[in-house]
Amino acid sequence: DRPTWFGYHRGEAAELLLTEYQQTTDRKTQTDCLEGVYHKKPPLEPALLDKIEKLIALNNEDRDFLIEILTQSSYQRAKPYLQDLVTKKPKKVFQYIWWYAQDHCADWVPTVRELLPTITDEETFNFATYLLAETEDFEEDILPFTDNANPQIRSTAYYTLGESEKKEQYLDIFIKGLQETDNDVLRIVIQALSNIDDERLLPYYKAIAKRFPEEKDYILSNLERRLASFGLTIEEARK
C-alpha cells in the first residue's frame, strides 16, 4: 500500500506549492509544501517533474523526499537518482521501489544481491526480501540470514523462506530453526512450516512441546496446528 501521512496537508495546486517551496526559507513551510505535492494524485505533469528534477539537483536536505515524489509519478525519470542513492541509503530506495514501482522489482535484484552482505538493519533487510521474493530463486540469497546475530533478521529470513514454493527443499534449515532459543524466531519458524508434514519434523516438534510446559509467546498455539497434521495433540507429543 502507498504510505500516507495522517493529518493536514496543503491542497493548493502542485505548481503553486513548488513555487512557494522555492521562495520561502522557513523549514516548516517548505516541508508542508512538499507534503502537499506528495499527496497529489500521481502522475504529476511532465513540466512539474522537470521542476522537481531541478530541485533534486540542488542536493539539499529534501533531496530524498523529492526523489520519492518523482518515483511516484515516473519510475523511468527517477531511476538514475535511485541508482545513485541506493548505495548510500538502500532502505529508502527499496521502500520507494516497493511502494511505487513494484512492477520494476526485477530491475533491482542484482543490486539487492550485491548489497545484501552489507545489510545489518532489520527494516532494510525486510524491504530487500520483498524485492527478492518477487523473483524466482531467491531462497539461496536468504539462507545465510537464518544465522544472523539479529533475531529480527533471522525471523524475516525464516518467514521469507516459508513463503517459498520450494520450502520443502530447505527442511534442514527449518529444523535448525526449530532449535532456536529466541521465542519470536521460533514462533515464525513453526508458522513457516505450514503445509509441510514431513516425519523428520516430529522429534523437534515433540522437543518444543516438552520445552514449553505452558503457553509462552504463542509457541504452543502455533505448535498445536503443526502437530494436528500428524494427528497429535500437545499432551500426546509430550509423552
Secondary structure in CASP SS format (residue, H / E / C, confidence):
PFRMAT SS
TARGET T0000
AUTHOR 0000-0000-0000
METHOD secondary structure of the structure
MODEL  1
D C 1.00
R C 1.00
P C 1.00
T C 1.00
W C 1.00
F C 1.00
G C 1.00
Y C 1.00
H C 1.00
R C 1.00
G C 1.00
E C 1.00
A C 1.00
A H 1.00
E H 1.00
L H 1.00
L H 1.00
L H 1.00
T H 1.00
E H 1.00
Y H 1.00
Q H 1.00
Q H 1.00
T C 1.00
T C 1.00
D C 1.00
R H 1.00
K H 1.00
T H 1.00
Q H 1.00
T H 1.00
D H 1.00
C H 1.00
L H 1.00
E H 1.00
G H 1.00
V H 1.00
Y H 1.00
H C 1.00
K C 1.00
K C 1.00
P C 1.00
P C 1.00
L C 1.00
E C 1.00
P H 1.00
A H 1.00
L H 1.00
L H 1.00
D H 1.00
K H 1.00
I H 1.00
E H 1.00
K H 1.00
L H 1.00
I H 1.00
A C 1.00
L C 1.00
N C 1.00
N C 1.00
E C 1.00
D C 1.00
R H 1.00
D H 1.00
F H 1.00
L H 1.00
I H 1.00
E H 1.00
I H 1.00
L H 1.00
T H 1.00
Q H 1.00
S H 1.00
S C 1.00
Y H 1.00
Q H 1.00
R H 1.00
A H 1.00
K H 1.00
P H 1.00
Y H 1.00
L H 1.00
Q H 1.00
D H 1.00
L H 1.00
V C 1.00
T C 1.00
K C 1.00
K C 1.00
P H 1.00
K H 1.00
K H 1.00
V H 1.00
F H 1.00
Q H 1.00
Y H 1.00
I H 1.00
W H 1.00
W H 1.00
Y H 1.00
A C 1.00
Q H 1.00
D H 1.00
H H 1.00
C H 1.00
A H 1.00
D H 1.00
W H 1.00
V H 1.00
P H 1.00
T H 1.00
V H 1.00
R H 1.00
E H 1.00
L H 1.00
L H 1.00
P H 1.00
T H 1.00
I C 1.00
T C 1.00
D C 1.00
E H 1.00
E H 1.00
T H 1.00
F H 1.00
N H 1.00
F H 1.00
A H 1.00
T H 1.00
Y H 1.00
L H 1.00
L H 1.00
A C 1.00
E C 1.00
T C 1.00
E C 1.00
D C 1.00
F C 1.00
E H 1.00
E H 1.00
D H 1.00
I H 1.00
L H 1.00
P H 1.00
F H 1.00
T H 1.00
D H 1.00
N C 1.00
A C 1.00
N C 1.00
P H 1.00
Q H 1.00
I H 1.00
R H 1.00
S H 1.00
T H 1.00
A H 1.00
Y H 1.00
Y H 1.00
T H 1.00
L H 1.00
G H 1.00
E C 1.00
S C 1.00
E C 1.00
K C 1.00
K H 1.00
E H 1.00
Q H 1.00
Y H 1.00
L H 1.00
D H 1.00
I H 1.00
F H 1.00
I H 1.00
K H 1.00
G H 1.00
L C 1.00
Q C 1.00
E C 1.00
T C 1.00
D C 1.00
N H 1.00
D H 1.00
V H 1.00
L H 1.00
R H 1.00
I H 1.00
V H 1.00
I H 1.00
Q H 1.00
A H 1.00
L C 1.00
S C 1.00
N C 1.00
I C 1.00
D C 1.00
D C 1.00
E H 1.00
R H 1.00
L H 1.00
L H 1.00
P H 1.00
Y H 1.00
Y H 1.00
K H 1.00
A H 1.00
I H 1.00
A H 1.00
K H 1.00
R H 1.00
F C 1.00
P C 1.00
E C 1.00
E C 1.00
K C 1.00
D C 1.00
Y C 1.00
I H 1.00
L H 1.00
S H 1.00
N H 1.00
L H 1.00
E H 1.00
R H 1.00
R H 1.00
L H 1.00
A H 1.00
S C 1.00
F C 1.00
G C 1.00
L C 1.00
T C 1.00
I H 1.00
E H 1.00
E H 1.00
A H 1.00
R C 1.00
K C 1.00
END
